[in-house]
Amino acid sequence: VLRPAEVCQVTNQSSEMLELLHHKNIGIGTKLEIKKFFDFDHSLEIKMKNSTITISEQLAQNIFVTYEQDL
């Protein structure tokens, strides 16, 4: 079972990376949930608020998250 997570850090601060994150509405504090991992290209389907998007392995490797603690 995958838990909700929150973006806490982005390791690559290049203008190209920041542009891509902005385009996908991902930033520090963004709450998301990983819905599916694709073996073929290691991309991830993630849900944020009311939208579901797919991000590449390369993008995912630069996004660090913290997981909500169990109550």
C-alpha positions in Angstrom: 0.0 0.0 0.0 1.4 3.3 -1.0 1.0 6.2 1.3 0.5 9.9 0.5 3.7 11.9 0.3 4.8 15.5 0.2 7.6 16.9 -2.0 10.4 18.2 0.4 13.4 18.7 -2.0 14.4 18.9 -5.6 18.0 18.0 -6.2 18.4 19.4 -9.7 17.9 23.2 -9.6 18.7 23.8 -13.3 16.3 26.2 -15.2 15.2 23.3 -17.4 14.3 21.1 -14.4 12.4 24.0 -12.7 10.5 24.7 -15.9 9.4 21.1 -16.2 8.4 21.0 -12.5 6.4 24.2 -12.9 4.7 22.9 -16.1 3.6 19.8 -14.2 2.6 21.8 -11.1 5.1 20.1 -8.8 6.9 22.1 -6.1 8.0 22.0 -2.5 5.0 21.1 -0.4 3.1 19.4 -3.3 1.1 16.5 -1.9 1.1 13.4 -4.2 0.5 9.7 -4.2 2.2 7.2 -6.5 -0.4 5.1 -8.3 1.6 3.0 -10.6 5.2 2.1 -11.6 5.8 1.1 -15.2 8.5 -1.6 -15.6 9.1 -0.7 -19.3 10.6 2.7 -18.8 10.5 3.1 -15.0 8.1 6.0 -15.2 5.6 6.7 -12.5 1.9 7.6 -12.5 1.2 10.0 -9.7 -2.0 11.6 -8.4 -2.0 15.2 -7.2 -5.2 16.8 -5.9 -7.7 16.2 -8.8 -5.2 15.3 -11.5 -3.2 12.2 -12.4 0.0 12.6 -14.5 3.0 10.4 -15.6 6.5 11.5 -14.8 9.7 10.0 -16.2 12.3 8.1 -14.2 14.8 10.9 -14.7 12.3 13.5 -13.2 11.4 11.2 -10.3 15.1 10.7 -9.4 15.3 14.4 -8.7 12.3 14.7 -6.4 12.5 13.8 -2.8 9.4 13.3 -0.7 8.5 12.7 2.9 5.7 10.3 3.8 2.9 11.1 6.2 3.2 9.3 9.5 0.6 6.6 10.4 -1.8 7.7 13.1 
